[in-house]
């Protein structure tokens, strides 16, 4: 079971339904047999920029930030997976710039963030290929095109 805490801290844009966020998380996390608790916080550009600067040292708002829970199991008896922070204006801008539907881009970023919470990364080429391949498969199940098409 997935317990999702959806926090809307941005009034900008057309947001997907909470059921969509739940479905995207369930798809990305289905390989995990344990229950999962996570928070998705939807933010404006100012909050997104501040968090990116504070936690990554980069002075701009990015599309999604992932904060895996780093708590030993013996300290907490809850299936806390972590938090995602998604910057609404960045998502909308990127969808237009990349020629993607807003729904496809939202699905991609939620899935991408959830995979980060599971420990996937894209720091080196091998890790990136594994993560991107899984993203392509999951998004195809939703009927969305390859999010990385044209990136080559």
C-alpha positions as CSV (number, residue, x, y, z in Angstrom):
1,X,0.0,0.0,0.0
2,X,1.2,3.5,-0.8
3,X,0.3,6.4,1.5
4,X,0.8,9.6,-0.3
5,X,0.7,13.0,1.4
6,X,0.2,15.6,-1.4
7,X,1.0,19.1,-0.4
8,X,0.0,21.9,-2.8
9,X,2.1,25.0,-2.0
10,X,1.8,26.6,-5.4
11,X,-1.4,28.1,-7.0
12,X,0.2,28.2,-10.4
13,X,-0.8,26.0,-13.2
14,X,-3.2,23.1,-14.0
15,X,-2.3,20.3,-11.5
16,X,-3.0,16.7,-12.1
17,X,-5.6,15.0,-9.9
18,X,-4.4,13.4,-6.6
19,X,-5.5,10.0,-8.1
20,X,-3.0,10.6,-10.9
21,X,-0.1,11.2,-8.5
22,X,-1.2,8.1,-6.6
23,X,-1.3,6.0,-9.8
24,X,2.1,7.2,-11.0
25,X,3.7,6.5,-7.6
26,X,2.1,3.0,-7.4
27,X,3.5,2.2,-10.9
28,X,7.1,3.4,-10.0
29,X,7.1,1.7,-6.6
30,X,5.5,-1.6,-7.6
31,X,8.9,-3.4,-7.5
32,X,8.9,-2.6,-3.7
33,X,7.1,-5.2,-1.8
34,X,6.9,-3.2,1.4
35,X,4.3,-0.5,2.1
36,X,5.5,3.0,1.3
37,X,4.8,6.4,2.7
38,X,5.9,9.5,0.8
39,X,5.2,13.2,0.5
40,X,5.0,15.1,-2.8
41,X,5.1,18.8,-2.3
42,X,4.2,21.0,-5.3
43,X,6.0,24.3,-5.1
44,X,6.4,27.7,-6.8
45,X,9.7,28.8,-8.4
46,X,10.9,30.7,-5.3
47,X,10.6,27.7,-3.0
48,X,12.0,25.4,-5.6
49,X,15.0,27.7,-6.1
50,X,15.6,28.0,-2.4
51,X,15.5,24.2,-1.8
52,X,17.8,23.5,-4.8
53,X,20.3,26.1,-3.6
54,X,20.2,24.8,0.0
55,X,20.4,21.1,-0.8
56,X,22.3,21.0,-4.1
57,X,24.2,24.3,-4.2
58,X,22.5,25.2,-7.5
59,X,20.8,28.7,-7.6
60,X,17.8,27.9,-9.8
61,X,14.5,26.0,-9.5
62,X,14.7,22.5,-10.9
63,X,11.8,20.2,-11.9
64,X,12.0,17.6,-9.2
65,X,14.1,17.1,-6.0
66,X,14.1,13.8,-4.2
67,X,14.8,13.4,-0.5
68,X,15.1,9.8,0.4
69,X,14.3,9.0,4.1
70,X,17.6,8.1,5.7
71,X,16.3,6.6,8.9
72,X,17.4,3.2,10.2
73,X,14.5,0.8,10.3
74,X,14.9,0.1,14.0
75,X,14.3,3.8,14.8
76,X,11.0,4.1,13.0
77,X,8.3,1.5,12.6
78,X,6.8,3.2,9.5
79,X,7.5,2.6,5.9
80,X,8.8,6.1,5.2
81,X,10.3,6.3,1.7
82,X,11.0,10.0,1.5
83,X,9.8,13.3,-0.1
84,X,9.6,14.7,-3.6
85,X,9.4,18.4,-4.3
86,X,8.1,19.3,-7.7
87,X,8.3,22.9,-9.1
88,X,5.0,23.5,-10.9
89,X,6.2,26.4,-13.1
90,X,9.3,24.5,-14.2
91,X,7.3,21.4,-15.1
92,X,4.9,23.5,-17.2
93,X,7.7,25.4,-18.9
94,X,9.7,22.2,-19.7
95,X,6.7,20.4,-21.2
96,X,6.2,23.3,-23.7
97,X,9.9,23.6,-24.4
98,X,10.3,19.8,-24.9
99,X,7.1,19.4,-26.9
100,X,5.6,17.0,-24.4
101,X,2.0,16.8,-23.1
102,X,1.7,18.2,-19.6
103,X,0.3,14.9,-18.4
104,X,3.2,12.9,-19.9
105,X,5.8,15.3,-18.3
106,X,4.1,15.1,-14.9
107,X,4.0,11.3,-15.0
108,X,7.6,11.2,-16.0
109,X,8.8,13.5,-13.2
110,X,6.8,11.7,-10.5
111,X,8.1,8.3,-11.7
112,X,11.7,9.7,-12.0
113,X,11.5,11.1,-8.4
114,X,10.1,7.9,-7.0
115,X,12.9,5.9,-8.6
116,X,15.4,8.2,-7.0
117,X,13.7,7.4,-3.6
118,X,14.3,3.7,-4.4
119,X,18.0,4.4,-4.9
120,X,18.2,4.7,-8.7
121,X,20.5,7.5,-10.0
122,X,21.9,8.9,-13.2
123,X,25.3,10.1,-12.1
124,X,27.2,7.8,-14.4
125,X,26.3,6.4,-17.8
126,X,25.6,2.9,-16.7
127,X,23.3,4.0,-13.9
128,X,21.6,6.5,-16.2
129,X,20.9,3.8,-18.8
130,X,19.3,1.5,-16.2
131,X,17.1,4.3,-14.7
132,X,16.1,5.7,-18.1
133,X,15.3,2.3,-19.4
134,X,12.9,1.6,-16.5
135,X,11.3,5.1,-16.9
136,X,10.7,4.3,-20.6
137,X,9.1,1.0,-19.8
138,X,6.8,2.5,-17.1
139,X,5.8,5.5,-19.2
140,X,5.0,3.2,-22.1
141,X,2.6,1.3,-19.9
142,X,0.8,4.6,-19.4
143,X,0.8,5.2,-23.2
144,X,3.3,8.0,-23.0
145,X,6.2,8.3,-25.5
146,X,9.9,7.9,-24.6
147,X,10.7,11.0,-22.5
148,X,14.3,10.9,-23.7
149,X,13.6,10.7,-27.4
150,X,15.6,13.5,-29.1
151,X,18.1,13.8,-26.2
152,X,20.8,11.9,-28.1
